[in-house]
Amino acid sequence: MDKTIEIDDELVKAAQEATGEADEKAAVEKVLRQAVELKKRPLDGMLELVGKVHLREDYDYKASRSDSHDPD
């Protein structure tokens, strides 16, 4: 099924560079397929970690933030 759509030339070039595809159509199709696949499995691998990752009792996640600051 052919579609005619307008896509920014720079975006198409970036897709070609990212995918290694010389053909514009192939590059756009590859990027779209990858985007759809990512949406299908947003937590790929993460669910397998449930119950396997344990943090130290004294771990302070707030202290490790780079944007933390002392309000005083």
C-alpha angles and dihedrals in degrees: 000000000000122000130187113214135156114241126178109262093225090053091052091049090050090050090051091050093046094049100034090233117142093196115078095216092050092049094050092046091049093050092047092049091050091049092050091047091051091052090052092056109028094155097042106164095358096092090055088062095059108121093006101082115073124182124210113263091238095049111128109198092185092059091057095056113114092216095053115121139173108255092203 
